């Protein structure tokens, strides 16, 4: 079965223009541009309410995410300049109202909203985002009690992070002056609005690098709505407070106001004035307490002295008198004093008798004979020393050969090895150099007669 179609409707190899058709084919770019102009002109500025999903901040500073509700979703983009003006940090799950223009993205054939302004959708959405953030930070352990530190008792330097204008800083300075004047360093920051959270976090992180370094930090702000206090709920501020190496007091809002920095700080004060009261003690009370402690210490010392005196008197009253204690020793000393002269006289008499006994044996003639005999032996020993002196043969024509440093050479081989020698004669010394000569023939030494000592008691070599 065949169907007859008009010639102009039949598909062919080449595109044909039907008779009466004056609209040329559109390019994809032309159609995309037409759609873009149509959507932008038809809708213009719109406000959308939805939940943020898939939020991502690009390295360029632009933000990309999706706004969705129960039945539909639309892509959204916030350019860098608009993202910098947001009063809060967008997060997945936050319900917001976004204001911007609808447009298309031809590169992917999709439409999207370019957000120029975005706010949380009412206080309920704000509280829901706050609770979600609180649970996430608590799960990381930033709010644990074990992380909190004790405040210094009497800080010498206190750092205050607050607005330089307004009643907060004046109340803190006035209360510190009344209680205990101390050195205060103010780091001025905006406490609400655009960029406040980043500057507060930067101030907390910068204080530890100062000189002098503060002993305590106070982050303070007056009361306000949850929107006014939102900078102190930002994650960057909470993390800076938890990571601060300096103990930190949060004093944000009135007593009923609660922010996330209160959970991360080491101590929460209900008001800025209360923070100053918690930071330092009252100087007058300290002086009174010191006086009281001094009085108590003196009283305790006096009582201790009295008790020790009573114990001493109780012990000493039981001791015997000194006369009774030393009487035996005194009596023994008297006895020794009486016996000492008699003992000395007896000892002297005995020594005199021994001296008289020895004196009879020490006759003069025996002593003289002993001295004469020893003198003769000494003279004979001296003559023998002169005869055996090593320099004595030099006066008879002998020569002693030594090295240049005085060591005696006893063989021709030693002289040839030394090369540089000294010839020592009876009247002086001559330096000489040993040349290559034929080895000298050995000469049998002449036998000498043994020396016979003429004095009794001297050493006689013939007796060996």
C-alpha positions in Angstrom: 0.0 0.0 0.0 1.5 3.4 -0.9 0.7 6.8 0.3 0.9 9.7 -2.0 2.3 12.8 -0.3 2.6 16.2 -1.7 5.8 16.9 -3.4 6.8 19.7 -1.0 6.4 17.4 2.1 8.4 14.5 0.8 11.8 14.0 2.5 14.6 14.3 0.1 18.3 14.3 0.1 18.5 18.1 -0.1 16.6 20.6 1.9 14.0 22.3 -0.3 12.1 25.5 0.3 8.4 25.1 -0.1 6.6 27.5 -2.3 5.5 30.6 -0.4 7.8 29.8 2.6 9.9 33.0 3.2 11.3 32.0 6.7 14.8 30.5 6.4 16.0 27.8 8.8 17.3 29.1 12.2 20.6 28.2 13.6 20.9 26.7 17.1 22.5 29.9 18.4 19.8 32.0 16.9 17.1 29.9 18.5 18.9 29.9 21.9 19.3 33.6 21.7 15.6 34.0 20.9 14.6 31.9 23.8 17.0 33.8 26.1 15.5 37.2 25.1 11.9 35.8 25.4 12.4 34.5 28.9 14.3 37.6 30.1 11.7 40.0 28.6 8.7 37.9 29.8 9.7 37.5 33.4 12.3 40.1 34.3 12.8 40.4 38.0 11.4 37.5 40.0 11.5 36.3 43.7 11.7 32.6 44.3 11.2 30.7 47.6 12.9 27.3 47.9 15.4 25.1 49.6 19.1 25.3 48.7 20.6 22.1 47.4 24.0 21.2 46.0 25.6 24.6 47.0 29.1 25.0 45.6 31.4 28.0 45.8 33.8 28.1 42.8 37.4 29.2 43.1 36.4 32.2 41.0 34.1 33.4 43.8 30.9 32.5 41.9 28.3 30.3 43.6 26.2 27.6 41.9 23.3 25.7 43.5 19.7 24.5 43.0 16.5 25.9 44.4 13.8 23.3 44.9 10.5 22.6 46.5 8.4 19.5 46.7 7.6 19.3 42.9 10.2 21.2 40.9 13.7 22.7 40.9 15.6 25.4 39.1 19.3 26.1 38.7 20.7 29.2 40.3 23.9 31.2 40.2 25.3 34.1 42.3 28.1 36.0 40.7 31.1 36.9 42.9 30.1 40.6 43.4 26.6 39.6 44.7 28.0 36.7 46.8 30.2 39.1 48.7 27.1 41.0 49.9 25.2 38.1 51.4 24.4 38.5 55.0 24.8 34.8 55.8 26.7 31.8 54.5 24.4 29.7 52.3 24.2 26.0 53.2 22.3 23.0 51.9 18.9 22.6 53.4 18.4 26.3 54.1 15.0 27.7 53.0 15.6 31.1 51.3 13.9 33.7 49.2 16.1 34.6 46.2 15.6 37.7 44.1 17.1 37.9 40.6 16.5 37.6 36.9 15.6 34.5 34.8 17.9 33.7 31.9 19.0 30.7 29.9 22.4 29.0 29.5 22.6 28.1 25.8 25.6 25.9 26.4 23.5 23.3 28.1 20.0 24.2 26.9 18.7 25.0 30.4 17.2 28.0 32.1 18.4 29.4 35.5 18.0 32.3 37.8 20.8 34.8 38.4 20.4 35.7 42.1 21.2 39.2 43.0 19.9 39.1 46.6 19.1 36.2 48.9 17.6 36.1 52.4 16.5 33.3 54.7 12.7 32.7 54.4 11.6 33.9 57.8 12.8 33.4 61.4 11.8 29.8 61.3 14.1 29.1 58.5 16.8 31.0 60.3 16.3 29.0 63.5 16.3 25.8 61.5 19.6 26.7 59.9 21.0 27.7 63.3 20.1 24.4 64.9 21.5 22.4 61.9 24.8 24.3 62.2 24.9 23.8 66.0 24.5 20.1 65.7 27.2 19.8 63.0 29.7 21.8 65.0 28.8 19.9 68.2 29.4 16.6 66.4 33.0 17.8 65.7 33.6 18.3 69.4 33.9 22.1 69.4 31.5 22.5 72.3 32.8 19.8 74.6 33.4 20.9 78.2 36.8 19.3 78.2 38.1 21.9 75.7 37.2 24.8 78.0 40.0 26.4 80.0 40.0 28.2 83.4 40.3 32.0 83.1 43.5 33.6 84.5 42.9 35.0 88.1 44.4 38.4 87.5 45.0 39.1 83.8 47.6 41.8 83.1 46.4 42.5 79.5 42.8 42.0 78.3 41.9 42.0 74.6 38.4 43.2 73.7 36.8 42.5 70.3 33.8 44.8 69.8 32.5 47.9 68.1 34.6 51.0 69.0 31.4 53.1 69.4 28.4 52.5 71.5 27.8 51.6 75.1 29.4 48.1 75.2 33.1 49.2 75.2 32.3 52.0 77.6 30.6 49.7 80.1 33.5 47.2 79.9 36.1 49.9 80.5 34.1 51.5 83.3 33.5 48.2 85.2 37.2 47.2 84.8 38.3 50.6 86.2 36.0 50.2 89.2 37.0 46.6 90.0 40.7 46.3 89.1 42.3 48.6 86.5 44.2 46.7 83.9 45.6 47.2 80.4 43.0 46.8 77.7 43.6 46.4 73.9 40.5 47.1 71.8 40.3 45.5 68.3 37.5 47.5 66.6 35.2 45.4 64.4 31.7 45.7 63.0 29.3 43.5 65.0 26.6 43.0 62.4 26.0 43.3 58.7 28.1 42.5 55.7 31.6 41.2 56.4 31.2 41.3 60.2 31.8 37.6 60.7 35.0 37.5 58.7 36.5 40.5 60.6 35.5 39.1 64.0 37.1 35.8 63.2 40.3 37.6 61.9 40.5 39.6 65.1 40.3 36.5 67.3 43.1 34.8 65.3 45.3 37.9 65.3 45.3 38.7 69.0 47.8 35.8 69.9 50.4 37.4 67.6 50.4 40.8 69.4 53.1 42.0 71.8 52.2 42.1 74.6 50.0 39.1 74.2 46.7 39.4 76.1 46.0 37.0 78.9 42.2 37.0 78.2 39.9 37.9 75.3 36.4 39.3 75.5 34.1 39.2 72.4 31.2 41.6 73.2 28.1 43.0 71.6 24.9 44.5 72.8 21.5 43.0 72.5 19.5 42.7 69.3 17.4 40.4 67.1 18.6 37.1 65.8 19.4 38.8 62.5 21.5 41.4 64.3 23.4 38.7 66.2 23.8 36.4 63.2 27.5 37.2 62.7 28.3 35.4 66.0 26.6 32.3 64.6 28.8 32.0 61.6 31.0 28.9 61.4 34.2 30.9 60.8 33.6 32.9 64.1 32.8 29.7 66.1 35.9 27.9 64.8 38.1 30.9 65.6 36.8 31.0 69.2 37.2 27.3 69.7 40.8 27.3 68.3 41.9 30.4 70.2 45.0 29.7 72.4 43.9 32.6 74.7 41.0 32.0 77.1 37.9 33.7 75.7 34.7 35.1 77.3 31.7 35.6 75.0 29.4 38.4 75.9 27.0 38.7 73.0 23.5 40.1 73.5 21.4 40.2 76.6 21.0 37.5 79.2 18.4 35.6 77.1 20.3 35.8 73.8 22.2 32.7 72.8 24.7 32.4 69.9 27.0 29.6 68.8 30.1 31.5 70.0 28.7 31.0 73.5 29.1 27.3 73.2 32.6 27.5 71.8 34.0 30.0 74.2 35.6 29.1 77.5 33.0 31.1 79.5 29.7 32.8 78.6 28.8 36.1 80.2 25.1 37.2 80.2 26.1 40.8 79.4 29.3 42.7 78.4 29.3 44.3 81.9 29.2 40.8 83.5 32.1 39.8 81.3 34.2 42.6 82.8 33.2 41.4 86.3 34.1 37.8 85.5 37.4 38.9 84.0 39.0 40.5 87.0 38.4 40.4 90.8 37.7 43.5 92.9 41.0 45.1 93.9 39.6 46.4 97.3 38.3 42.9 98.1 41.7 41.4 97.2 43.4 43.9 99.5 41.0 43.1 102.3 41.5 39.4 101.7 45.3 39.8 101.8 45.0 41.7 105.1 42.8 39.0 106.5 45.3 36.3 105.4 48.1 38.3 106.9 46.3 38.6 110.2 45.5 34.9 110.3 49.0 34.0 109.4 50.4 36.2 112.3 47.9 34.8 114.7 48.7 31.2 113.7 52.4 31.9 114.0 52.0 33.4 117.4 50.0 30.4 118.6 52.6 28.1 117.2 55.3 29.9 119.0 53.3 29.8 122.3 52.8 26.0 121.9 56.5 25.4 121.2 57.4 27.5 124.2 55.1 25.5 126.4 56.5 22.2 125.1 60.1 23.5 125.7 59.3 24.5 129.2 57.6 21.2 129.9 60.6 19.3 128.6 63.3 21.5 130.4 61.6 21.3 133.7 62.2 17.5 133.7 65.9 17.8 132.9 68.4 17.5 135.9 70.3 20.6 136.9 73.6 21.3 135.1 75.5 20.9 138.4 74.1 17.5 138.9 74.8 16.5 135.3 78.5 17.6 135.3 79.5 16.7 138.9 81.0 13.3 138.0 83.0 14.9 135.2 84.3 17.7 137.4 85.3 15.3 140.1 87.2 13.1 137.6 88.9 16.2 136.2 90.1 17.1 139.7 91.5 13.6 140.2 93.4 13.7 136.9 94.8 17.1 137.7 96.3 15.8 141.0 97.8 12.7 139.3 99.3 14.5 136.3 102.3 16.1 138.1 103.3 12.8 139.6 103.0 11.0 136.3 105.1 13.6 134.5 107.8 13.5 137.2 108.0 9.7 137.0 108.1 9.7 133.2 111.0 12.3 133.2 113.0 10.2 135.7 112.6 7.1 133.5 113.8 9.0 130.4 116.8 10.4 132.3 117.9 6.9 133.3 117.6 5.6 129.7 119.7 8.6 128.5 122.4 7.9 131.0 122.5 4.3 129.9 122.9 5.1 126.2 125.4 8.0 126.8 128.0 5.5 128.2 128.1 3.7 124.9 128.7 6.7 122.6 132.5 7.1 123.1 134.2 9.7 121.0 137.0 7.4 119.7 134.6 5.0 118.1 132.8 7.9 116.3 136.1 9.2 115.0 137.2 5.9 113.6 133.9 5.4 111.8 134.1 8.8 110.2 137.7 8.2 109.0 136.8 4.9 107.5 133.9 6.3 105.6 136.0 9.2 104.3 138.6 6.8 102.9 136.0 4.9 101.0 134.5 8.1 99.6 137.9 9.2 98.3 138.6 5.9 96.6 135.1 6.0 94.9 135.8 9.5 93.6 139.1 8.5 92.0 137.5 5.5 90.4 134.8 7.8 88.9 137.5 10.0 87.4 139.2 7.0 85.8 136.1 5.7 84.2 134.8 9.0 82.9 134.0 8.7 79.1 135.8 11.9 78.2 139.1 10.9 79.9 140.5 8.8 76.9 140.0 11.8 74.6 143.0 13.6 76.0 145.2 10.6 74.9 144.3 10.8 71.2 141.0 8.9 71.2 137.9 10.2 69.4 134.2 9.7 70.3 131.9 9.5 67.3 128.3 10.8 67.9 125.4 11.8 65.8 124.6 15.5 65.5 122.2 15.3 68.4 124.8 13.7 70.7 124.0 9.9 70.5 127.2 7.8 70.6 127.9 5.6 67.6 129.6 2.3 68.4 129.9 0.7 64.9 130.9 1.7 61.3 127.5 0.6 60.0 125.8 3.0 62.4 128.1 5.9 61.3 127.4 5.2 57.6 123.7 5.1 58.3 123.9 8.4 60.2 125.9 10.2 57.4 126.2 13.4 59.4 128.4 12.8 62.5 130.4 14.7 65.1 134.0 13.8 66.1 134.6 14.7 69.7 138.3 15.3 70.7 139.8 16.3 74.0 139.9 20.0 73.1 136.7 20.3 71.0 134.4 18.7 68.4 134.4 18.6 64.6 131.4 17.9 62.3 132.1 15.4 59.5 130.3 13.6 56.7 130.7 9.8 56.2 131.5 8.8 52.6 131.3 5.4 50.8 134.5 3.5 51.8 135.5 -0.1 51.9 134.5 -1.9 55.0 137.2 -1.7 57.7 138.8 -4.9 58.7 138.1 -6.1 62.2 140.9 -5.4 64.7 141.0 -7.6 67.7 140.8 -5.5 70.8 143.8 -5.4 73.1 143.3 -7.3 76.4 143.5 -5.2 79.4 144.7 -6.3 82.8 142.1 -6.4 85.4 142.1 -3.5 87.8 142.9 -4.4 91.4 141.3 -2.1 93.9 143.8 -0.7 96.4 141.2 0.3 99.0 139.2 -2.1 101.0 135.5 -2.3 100.3 135.7 -1.0 96.7 134.4 -2.9 93.8 137.0 -5.3 92.2 136.2 -6.5 88.6 138.6 -9.4 89.0 136.3 -10.8 91.7 133.4 -11.3 89.2 
